[in-house]
Amino acid sequence: MPLNLWDGDEMKFRKKPIIIEAEQWFPDKNIDCVKIGITINSTTGNYVKAHMIETLEGTMIVSPGDWIIKGVNGEIYPCKQDIFEKTYEPVEEVTP
């Protein structure tokens, strides 16, 4: 049975149509904000090297195929491929 988090008074919202910059990342692609760091493997407890990015929410691991997005305020964050495809679509070049 699904958990009902709402009390019936919720409102519905649509994301504003904004244009973002994004680039898909793979290990052979150099994107300045992606750095190599050390993290702990949650299964083994061993230290492992990982590709990471500093975001407003803290350090996040970047996996091959993730999209690196520059948000509306210049913030940088990674986005998984499946979420990116559901959320964004290509646009024609926009000139001010």
PyMOL commands that place a pseudoatom at each C-alpha (Angstrom):
pseudoatom trace, name=CA, resn=MET, resi=1, chain=A, elem=C, hetatm=0, pos=[0.000, 0.000, 0.000]
pseudoatom trace, name=CA, resn=PRO, resi=2, chain=A, elem=C, hetatm=0, pos=[1.528, 3.368, -0.985]
pseudoatom trace, name=CA, resn=LEU, resi=3, chain=A, elem=C, hetatm=0, pos=[2.386, 5.830, 1.754]
pseudoatom trace, name=CA, resn=ASN, resi=4, chain=A, elem=C, hetatm=0, pos=[0.214, 8.961, 1.597]
pseudoatom trace, name=CA, resn=LEU, resi=5, chain=A, elem=C, hetatm=0, pos=[2.426, 11.949, 2.451]
pseudoatom trace, name=CA, resn=TRP, resi=6, chain=A, elem=C, hetatm=0, pos=[-0.226, 14.558, 1.714]
pseudoatom trace, name=CA, resn=ASP, resi=7, chain=A, elem=C, hetatm=0, pos=[-3.261, 15.665, 3.677]
pseudoatom trace, name=CA, resn=GLY, resi=8, chain=A, elem=C, hetatm=0, pos=[-5.388, 16.576, 0.652]
pseudoatom trace, name=CA, resn=ASP, resi=9, chain=A, elem=C, hetatm=0, pos=[-4.588, 20.310, 0.732]
pseudoatom trace, name=CA, resn=GLU, resi=10, chain=A, elem=C, hetatm=0, pos=[-1.504, 20.104, -1.485]
pseudoatom trace, name=CA, resn=MET, resi=11, chain=A, elem=C, hetatm=0, pos=[-1.171, 22.227, -4.603]
pseudoatom trace, name=CA, resn=LYS, resi=12, chain=A, elem=C, hetatm=0, pos=[0.237, 21.169, -7.948]
pseudoatom trace, name=CA, resn=PHE, resi=13, chain=A, elem=C, hetatm=0, pos=[3.146, 23.010, -9.579]
pseudoatom trace, name=CA, resn=ARG, resi=14, chain=A, elem=C, hetatm=0, pos=[4.920, 22.883, -12.933]
pseudoatom trace, name=CA, resn=LYS, resi=15, chain=A, elem=C, hetatm=0, pos=[8.638, 23.505, -13.258]
pseudoatom trace, name=CA, resn=LYS, resi=16, chain=A, elem=C, hetatm=0, pos=[9.291, 26.838, -14.979]
pseudoatom trace, name=CA, resn=PRO, resi=17, chain=A, elem=C, hetatm=0, pos=[10.709, 26.493, -18.481]
pseudoatom trace, name=CA, resn=ILE, resi=18, chain=A, elem=C, hetatm=0, pos=[14.308, 27.515, -17.904]
pseudoatom trace, name=CA, resn=ILE, resi=19, chain=A, elem=C, hetatm=0, pos=[17.332, 26.872, -20.070]
pseudoatom trace, name=CA, resn=ILE, resi=20, chain=A, elem=C, hetatm=0, pos=[20.338, 25.240, -18.421]
pseudoatom trace, name=CA, resn=GLU, resi=21, chain=A, elem=C, hetatm=0, pos=[23.792, 24.293, -19.647]
pseudoatom trace, name=CA, resn=ALA, resi=22, chain=A, elem=C, hetatm=0, pos=[24.768, 20.633, -19.326]
pseudoatom trace, name=CA, resn=GLU, resi=23, chain=A, elem=C, hetatm=0, pos=[27.484, 18.287, -20.482]
pseudoatom trace, name=CA, resn=GLN, resi=24, chain=A, elem=C, hetatm=0, pos=[27.501, 14.508, -20.229]
pseudoatom trace, name=CA, resn=TRP, resi=25, chain=A, elem=C, hetatm=0, pos=[30.529, 13.220, -18.334]
pseudoatom trace, name=CA, resn=PHE, resi=26, chain=A, elem=C, hetatm=0, pos=[32.675, 10.145, -18.966]
pseudoatom trace, name=CA, resn=PRO, resi=27, chain=A, elem=C, hetatm=0, pos=[36.075, 9.350, -17.362]
pseudoatom trace, name=CA, resn=ASP, resi=28, chain=A, elem=C, hetatm=0, pos=[37.983, 10.277, -20.531]
pseudoatom trace, name=CA, resn=LYS, resi=29, chain=A, elem=C, hetatm=0, pos=[36.349, 13.741, -20.635]
pseudoatom trace, name=CA, resn=ASN, resi=30, chain=A, elem=C, hetatm=0, pos=[37.954, 16.582, -18.703]
pseudoatom trace, name=CA, resn=ILE, resi=31, chain=A, elem=C, hetatm=0, pos=[35.411, 18.814, -16.989]
pseudoatom trace, name=CA, resn=ASP, resi=32, chain=A, elem=C, hetatm=0, pos=[37.102, 21.179, -14.528]
pseudoatom trace, name=CA, resn=CYS, resi=33, chain=A, elem=C, hetatm=0, pos=[34.636, 20.702, -11.661]
pseudoatom trace, name=CA, resn=VAL, resi=34, chain=A, elem=C, hetatm=0, pos=[35.023, 16.892, -11.621]
pseudoatom trace, name=CA, resn=LYS, resi=35, chain=A, elem=C, hetatm=0, pos=[37.888, 15.896, -9.312]
pseudoatom trace, name=CA, resn=ILE, resi=36, chain=A, elem=C, hetatm=0, pos=[39.228, 12.565, -8.118]
pseudoatom trace, name=CA, resn=GLY, resi=37, chain=A, elem=C, hetatm=0, pos=[38.770, 11.994, -4.395]
pseudoatom trace, name=CA, resn=ILE, resi=38, chain=A, elem=C, hetatm=0, pos=[38.621, 9.218, -1.827]
pseudoatom trace, name=CA, resn=THR, resi=39, chain=A, elem=C, hetatm=0, pos=[35.405, 7.765, -0.422]
pseudoatom trace, name=CA, resn=ILE, resi=40, chain=A, elem=C, hetatm=0, pos=[34.424, 4.656, 1.522]
pseudoatom trace, name=CA, resn=ASN, resi=41, chain=A, elem=C, hetatm=0, pos=[32.780, 1.748, -0.302]
pseudoatom trace, name=CA, resn=SER, resi=42, chain=A, elem=C, hetatm=0, pos=[29.553, 1.155, 1.639]
pseudoatom trace, name=CA, resn=THR, resi=43, chain=A, elem=C, hetatm=0, pos=[29.663, -2.608, 0.936]
pseudoatom trace, name=CA, resn=THR, resi=44, chain=A, elem=C, hetatm=0, pos=[33.290, -3.401, 1.785]
pseudoatom trace, name=CA, resn=GLY, resi=45, chain=A, elem=C, hetatm=0, pos=[34.228, -0.487, 4.032]
pseudoatom trace, name=CA, resn=ASN, resi=46, chain=A, elem=C, hetatm=0, pos=[37.392, 0.001, 1.946]
pseudoatom trace, name=CA, resn=TYR, resi=47, chain=A, elem=C, hetatm=0, pos=[38.649, 3.365, 0.753]
pseudoatom trace, name=CA, resn=VAL, resi=48, chain=A, elem=C, hetatm=0, pos=[38.251, 3.789, -3.011]
pseudoatom trace, name=CA, resn=LYS, resi=49, chain=A, elem=C, hetatm=0, pos=[39.012, 6.491, -5.563]
pseudoatom trace, name=CA, resn=ALA, resi=50, chain=A, elem=C, hetatm=0, pos=[35.944, 8.185, -7.014]
pseudoatom trace, name=CA, resn=HIS, resi=51, chain=A, elem=C, hetatm=0, pos=[35.125, 11.089, -9.294]
pseudoatom trace, name=CA, resn=MET, resi=52, chain=A, elem=C, hetatm=0, pos=[33.472, 13.828, -7.273]
pseudoatom trace, name=CA, resn=ILE, resi=53, chain=A, elem=C, hetatm=0, pos=[31.938, 17.249, -7.656]
pseudoatom trace, name=CA, resn=GLU, resi=54, chain=A, elem=C, hetatm=0, pos=[31.379, 19.965, -5.049]
pseudoatom trace, name=CA, resn=THR, resi=55, chain=A, elem=C, hetatm=0, pos=[27.751, 21.112, -4.981]
pseudoatom trace, name=CA, resn=LEU, resi=56, chain=A, elem=C, hetatm=0, pos=[25.709, 23.422, -2.767]
pseudoatom trace, name=CA, resn=GLU, resi=57, chain=A, elem=C, hetatm=0, pos=[24.544, 20.296, -0.919]
pseudoatom trace, name=CA, resn=GLY, resi=58, chain=A, elem=C, hetatm=0, pos=[28.095, 18.963, -0.396]
pseudoatom trace, name=CA, resn=THR, resi=59, chain=A, elem=C, hetatm=0, pos=[30.361, 16.559, -2.243]
pseudoatom trace, name=CA, resn=MET, resi=60, chain=A, elem=C, hetatm=0, pos=[28.636, 14.197, -4.676]
pseudoatom trace, name=CA, resn=ILE, resi=61, chain=A, elem=C, hetatm=0, pos=[30.027, 11.222, -6.591]
pseudoatom trace, name=CA, resn=VAL, resi=62, chain=A, elem=C, hetatm=0, pos=[29.853, 11.447, -10.378]
pseudoatom trace, name=CA, resn=SER, resi=63, chain=A, elem=C, hetatm=0, pos=[29.399, 8.262, -12.404]
pseudoatom trace, name=CA, resn=PRO, resi=64, chain=A, elem=C, hetatm=0, pos=[30.097, 7.727, -16.114]
pseudoatom trace, name=CA, resn=GLY, resi=65, chain=A, elem=C, hetatm=0, pos=[27.121, 8.951, -18.143]
pseudoatom trace, name=CA, resn=ASP, resi=66, chain=A, elem=C, hetatm=0, pos=[25.944, 11.469, -15.529]
pseudoatom trace, name=CA, resn=TRP, resi=67, chain=A, elem=C, hetatm=0, pos=[25.161, 14.953, -16.781]
pseudoatom trace, name=CA, resn=ILE, resi=68, chain=A, elem=C, hetatm=0, pos=[26.940, 17.896, -15.172]
pseudoatom trace, name=CA, resn=ILE, resi=69, chain=A, elem=C, hetatm=0, pos=[24.431, 20.753, -14.998]
pseudoatom trace, name=CA, resn=LYS, resi=70, chain=A, elem=C, hetatm=0, pos=[24.978, 24.461, -14.442]
pseudoatom trace, name=CA, resn=GLY, resi=71, chain=A, elem=C, hetatm=0, pos=[21.820, 25.734, -12.767]
pseudoatom trace, name=CA, resn=VAL, resi=72, chain=A, elem=C, hetatm=0, pos=[20.104, 29.101, -13.050]
pseudoatom trace, name=CA, resn=ASN, resi=73, chain=A, elem=C, hetatm=0, pos=[22.332, 30.657, -10.372]
pseudoatom trace, name=CA, resn=GLY, resi=74, chain=A, elem=C, hetatm=0, pos=[25.564, 29.151, -11.716]
pseudoatom trace, name=CA, resn=GLU, resi=75, chain=A, elem=C, hetatm=0, pos=[25.500, 26.244, -9.275]
pseudoatom trace, name=CA, resn=ILE, resi=76, chain=A, elem=C, hetatm=0, pos=[26.948, 22.942, -10.519]
pseudoatom trace, name=CA, resn=TYR, resi=77, chain=A, elem=C, hetatm=0, pos=[25.489, 19.506, -9.825]
pseudoatom trace, name=CA, resn=PRO, resi=78, chain=A, elem=C, hetatm=0, pos=[25.379, 16.014, -11.361]
pseudoatom trace, name=CA, resn=CYS, resi=79, chain=A, elem=C, hetatm=0, pos=[22.207, 14.385, -12.701]
pseudoatom trace, name=CA, resn=LYS, resi=80, chain=A, elem=C, hetatm=0, pos=[21.666, 10.718, -13.581]
pseudoatom trace, name=CA, resn=GLN, resi=81, chain=A, elem=C, hetatm=0, pos=[20.897, 9.966, -17.247]
pseudoatom trace, name=CA, resn=ASP, resi=82, chain=A, elem=C, hetatm=0, pos=[17.339, 8.680, -16.647]
pseudoatom trace, name=CA, resn=ILE, resi=83, chain=A, elem=C, hetatm=0, pos=[16.330, 11.723, -14.571]
pseudoatom trace, name=CA, resn=PHE, resi=84, chain=A, elem=C, hetatm=0, pos=[17.956, 14.083, -17.091]
pseudoatom trace, name=CA, resn=GLU, resi=85, chain=A, elem=C, hetatm=0, pos=[15.946, 12.538, -19.952]
pseudoatom trace, name=CA, resn=LYS, resi=86, chain=A, elem=C, hetatm=0, pos=[12.665, 12.905, -17.993]
pseudoatom trace, name=CA, resn=THR, resi=87, chain=A, elem=C, hetatm=0, pos=[13.406, 16.513, -17.006]
pseudoatom trace, name=CA, resn=TYR, resi=88, chain=A, elem=C, hetatm=0, pos=[15.217, 18.183, -19.920]
pseudoatom trace, name=CA, resn=GLU, resi=89, chain=A, elem=C, hetatm=0, pos=[15.011, 18.369, -23.700]
pseudoatom trace, name=CA, resn=PRO, resi=90, chain=A, elem=C, hetatm=0, pos=[17.346, 20.027, -26.226]
pseudoatom trace, name=CA, resn=VAL, resi=91, chain=A, elem=C, hetatm=0, pos=[16.622, 23.611, -27.255]
pseudoatom trace, name=CA, resn=GLU, resi=92, chain=A, elem=C, hetatm=0, pos=[17.667, 25.733, -30.204]
pseudoatom trace, name=CA, resn=GLU, resi=93, chain=A, elem=C, hetatm=0, pos=[20.420, 28.248, -29.525]
pseudoatom trace, name=CA, resn=VAL, resi=94, chain=A, elem=C, hetatm=0, pos=[18.977, 31.256, -27.737]
pseudoatom trace, name=CA, resn=THR, resi=95, chain=A, elem=C, hetatm=0, pos=[20.285, 34.720, -28.491]
pseudoatom trace, name=CA, resn=PRO, resi=96, chain=A, elem=C, hetatm=0, pos=[19.542, 37.597, -26.128]
for i in range(1, 96): cmd.bond("trace and resi %d" % i, "trace and resi %d" % (i + 1))
show_as sticks, trace
zoom trace
